[in-house]
Amino acid sequence: MNPRFRGGQTSLEFTIIYAVVVFVIIIGALAVWKMGVLKPNLQSQNTAIEVIGFSQIRPTDAFASSISDEIRMRLVNEGGYSITIPSGGLNITVRQSQCTLYPTSDVLIDPGSNFTAVVYCEELQNFNDGDIIKALTTINYTNTVSGTQYPQSKGVVYLLVGPVT
């Protein structure tokens, strides 16, 4: 190879390697952003909630009451079509104890709309105000357009126990 082109080849190789590295970093950043890793925890004045898992329908707010032994959970339909949660389609387990299934009748949730579910759980008597509990949550739902049933959108919800009735 001609020695006067050796410097040009080196700089071209250097440029290509750095372009590939920048491209990989951008793709990785987009993947992390799309997975929702960079979303902050959802919090409001009296509620602390952290949600792991779920798709299409997502808990956005939840609270556990040590007085009334209930978990109130707001579910939002993040998909582009209406869904139906069948009777008993929301299951919550706290410390191996199954909470009372809810809803008692089918619930229709339009795209972008939300629904607040109330689940009774005797296990909440064993917690103190201010405790954070881990609630294993399963949501069964049906796409009302296609009729497709999604048997288990599973996830974990960490929520705050408080005295609110």
MARSEDO-619693 format. One record per residue: residue in one letter; x, y, z of N, C-alpha, C in turn. Coordinates in steps of 0.1 Angstrom, whole numbers, plus 5000, padded with zeros to 4 digits. Example, Ala and Ser with C-alpha at 12.3 -4.5 7.8 and 13.67 -1.06 7.14 Angstrom:
residues 2
A513249435078512349555078513249675078
S512849785071513749895071512950005079
//
This chain:
residues 165
M500849885000500050005000500950125000
N500450224993501150354992501250425006
P502350455011502550515025501750655026
R501550725015500950855017499450845019
F498750725017497350705019497150635033
R498150595040498050525053497350615063
G497650745064497050835073495550855070
G495250865058493850875054492950755058
Q493550635056492850515059492650505074
T493650545082493550535097492450635101
S492350755096491350845100489950805096
L489850735084488550685080488150565089
E489050475093488650375102488250425116
F488950525121488650595133487250655133
T486850725122485550785120484450685120
I484650575113483650465112483450405125
I484450375133484350305146483550395155
Y483850525155483150615164481750635160
A481450635147480050645142479250525147
V479850405146479150285150478850295165
V479850335173479650345188478550445191
V478550565185477450655187476050605183
F476050525172474750465168474250365178
V475150285183474750185193474350255206
I474950355210474550435222473150495220
I472850545208471550605206470450495206
I470750385200469750275199469550225214
G470550205222470450165236469650265244
A469850395242469150495249467650495245
L467350475232465950465228465250345234
A465950235235465350105240465050125255
V465950195263465750215277464550315279
W464550415270463450515271462050445268
K462050365258460750295254460350195264
M461250135272460850035282460250105294
G460450235295459950315307460850315319
V462050275317462950275328463250415334
L463050515326463350655330462150725336
K461050655337459850715343459950725358
P459650835364459750845379458550775385
N458750745399457650685406456450775406
L455250715406454050795406453750815421
Q453550945425453250975438452251085439
S451451085449450551195451450651225466
Q449751315471449851365485449851245495
N448851165494448651055504448950915499
T449650905488449850775482451250755477
A451750645479453050605473452750475466
I453150475453452950355445454150335436
E454550205434455550175424454950055417
V454950055404454349955396455449885387
I455449755387456349675379455549575371
G455749575358455049485349453849545343
F452849475338451649515332451849565318
S450749555310450749615297449249645294
Q448949735285447649775281446849835292
I446649775303445949835314446949845326
R447049955332448149985342447550045354
P447949995366447550065378448350205379
T447650315381448350435382448350505396
D447450455404447350505418446750395426
A447250375438446750275447447050315462
F446150265470446250295484445650185492
A446250145503445750045512445350105525
S444150075530443650125542443650025553
S444350055564444349955575443149955583
I442250055582441050065589439849985582
S439750015569438649945562439049815555
D440349775556440849655550440649655535
E440849765529440649765514441849825507
I441949785495442949845485442149905475
R442450035472441750105461442850125451
M442550085439443550085428442850145415
R443450255410442950315398443650245386
L442850185377443350125365443150205353
V444150235345443950315333444150225320
N443350235311443450165298444350245289
E445550205287446550275279446550225264
G445650135261445650085247444750175238
G444650135226443850215216442450155214
Y441950065223440650015221440049985235
S438749975235438049945248438349805253
I438349785266438549655272437549635282
T437249505285436349465295437149375306
I436949415318437549335329436349255334
P436349115333435249035337435049035352
S433948985356433648965371434848875376
G435448925387436548845393437848855385
G437948955376439148965367440349035373
L440149095385441249155392441549075405
N442749025405443148935416444349005423
I444349015436445449075444445748975455
T447048955456447548865467448548945476
V448348945489449249005498449648905508
R451048875509451548775518450948645517
Q450848585505450248455502448748455505
S448048565509446648565512445948635500
Q444948555495444148605483443148705488
C443148825483442148925486440848895479
T439748955484438348925478438448975463
L438048895454438048925440437049045437
Y437549125427436749235423436949245408
P436049295400434749345403433749235404
T432549275409431449175410430649165397
S430849255388430249255375431249305365
D431049275352431949315341432149465341
V433349515338433649665338434149695324
L433649795317434049835304434949965307
I436149965301437050075302437450125288
D437050245284437350295271438850345271
P439350355259440750395257441050535265
G442050535273442450655280441650675293
S440650605295439750615307440350535318
N439850565330440250495342439050435350
F439350345359438350285367439050255381
T438350295391438850275405438250145410
A439050045413438649915419438849925434
V437949855441438049845455438149695458
V439249655465439449515468439549495483
Y438849405489438849385503439849275507
C440749305517441849225520442049215535
E441649105541441849095556443249095560
E444149065552445649065555446149205559
L445449305555445849445558445749475573
Q445049395581444949415595446349385602
N447249315595448549285600449649385597
F449149495591450149605587449849725596
N450849805597450649935604450650045594
D450150165599450150275590451550315587
G451750345574453150385570453950265564
D453450145566454150035560453950035544
I454949975538454749955523454549805521
I453549775513453249635511453449605496
K453749475494453949425481452649345477
A451949395467450649335462450849275449
L450849135448450949065435449649085428
T449649135417448349175410448249105396
T447049055394446748995381445449055375
I445549105363444349165357444049085344
N442849025344442348955332441449055324
Y441649065311440749155304440549105290
T439549155283439149115270439149245261
N439749235249439649335239438249335233
T437449445234436049435230435949445215
V436949485208436849495193437049355187
S438149285191438449155185437849035193
G437549065206437048955215438148875220
T439448915218440548835223440648855238
Q440848745245441048745260442548745263
Y442848835272444248845277444148785291
P444548665293444348595306445048655318
Q446248705316446948755328447948865324
S447548985327448549095327449049105342
K450149045344450649035358451649145362
G451749175374452649275379452749285394
V453549365399453649385413453449535416
V452649565426452349695430452749715444
Y453649805447454149845461453349965465
L452549955476451750065480451850085495
L451450205499451550255512450250225520
V450450185532449250155541449050285549
G447750325550447450445558446050435564
P445750525572444450525580443250575573
V443350605560442150665553441050565552
T439850595555438750505554437950525541
//
